[in-house]
Amino acid sequence: MHKKVLAAAAVAAFAVLAVAAPAQAAPPEKAAMNQEAYWEALGYGDCSKVELPDGVSSYTLPELTWPNDYSLLVLKAGSGDGARDVIMWPDSGVAYTHSTGKDLSHIISCTVERLS
């Protein structure tokens, strides 16, 4: 009888670990925010990421052709809660810097088609 209790406990423990494993494997939301797919899923349009070399403190969005427009710019610098500056409807031709003054590690820009 004692072996059956141990076997049942082992199966129960394994089941708990198996259920918990997928949740632990999922990336935290902040890491997901470093991917284009995160912003696309939120409806900001087609997004692209540019990894920047060390020492870059600003980024200027290039001009777009009609009928495209920028819907979002994410500036990533450092880590933690203040690592991302999110700018809605940024303008091309403007040099954007991070609010902390730190160098940028990457940017994500999203574009949509203008309605008029």
Beta strands, then each sheet from edge to edge (+ up, - down):
strand 1: 46-51
strand 2: 58-60
strand 3: 68-76
strand 4: 84-88
strand 5: 95-97
strand 6: 106-113
sheet 1: 1+ 6- 3+ 4-
sheet 2: 2+ 5-
end
